[in-house]
Amino acid sequence: MILFVNLQTTTCRRILVPDTSPCLFYKFLGYLYSGLLDTRSLSPDEVTEMLALSDKYEVSLTRLFAD
């Protein structure tokens, strides 16, 4: 069975990511692409939030805290 759907193209360039700050999510994306994250630059609250993001998106951050 083939379904046809009326699709509309939008030019919205904003993606909403609830429950995090843009700055921290940018650092999270940087980690996803590079595998590097300077944890010394994170506050304790940001570390907690980063762990919550990793859990939400099923990304392992365990190697960050191994040292």
C-alpha positions in Angstrom: 0.0 0.0 0.0 1.4 3.4 -0.9 0.3 6.4 1.1 0.5 9.9 -0.3 0.9 12.8 2.2 0.6 16.5 1.5 4.0 17.7 2.7 4.9 21.3 3.3 8.4 22.6 3.1 9.4 25.0 5.9 12.4 27.2 6.2 12.5 27.3 10.0 16.1 26.9 11.1 15.5 26.7 14.8 15.4 23.4 16.7 14.0 23.5 20.2 15.8 21.3 22.7 14.1 21.5 26.1 15.7 20.9 29.5 19.2 22.3 28.6 20.9 25.6 27.8 22.1 26.3 24.3 25.7 26.7 25.6 25.7 23.2 27.2 24.0 21.6 24.3 26.7 23.1 22.0 29.3 21.5 24.2 27.4 18.2 24.0 27.3 18.3 20.2 31.0 19.1 20.2 31.6 16.0 22.2 29.5 13.9 19.8 31.5 15.1 16.8 35.0 15.1 18.3 34.9 12.8 21.4 36.6 15.6 23.4 35.2 17.6 26.2 37.1 19.7 28.7 35.3 18.7 31.9 37.4 21.2 33.9 35.4 24.0 32.3 32.1 22.6 33.6 30.5 23.5 36.8 29.0 20.6 39.0 25.5 21.5 37.8 26.7 21.4 34.2 28.2 18.0 34.7 24.9 16.8 36.1 23.1 18.2 33.2 25.6 16.7 30.7 25.0 13.3 32.3 21.3 13.8 31.9 21.7 14.7 28.3 23.9 11.6 27.7 21.2 9.5 29.3 18.4 11.1 27.3 20.2 10.6 24.0 21.8 7.3 24.9 25.4 8.5 24.6 28.2 7.0 26.8 30.1 9.7 28.7 31.9 7.2 31.0 35.3 7.7 29.4 35.1 11.4 30.3 35.4 10.7 34.0 37.8 7.8 33.9 40.9 10.0 34.5 
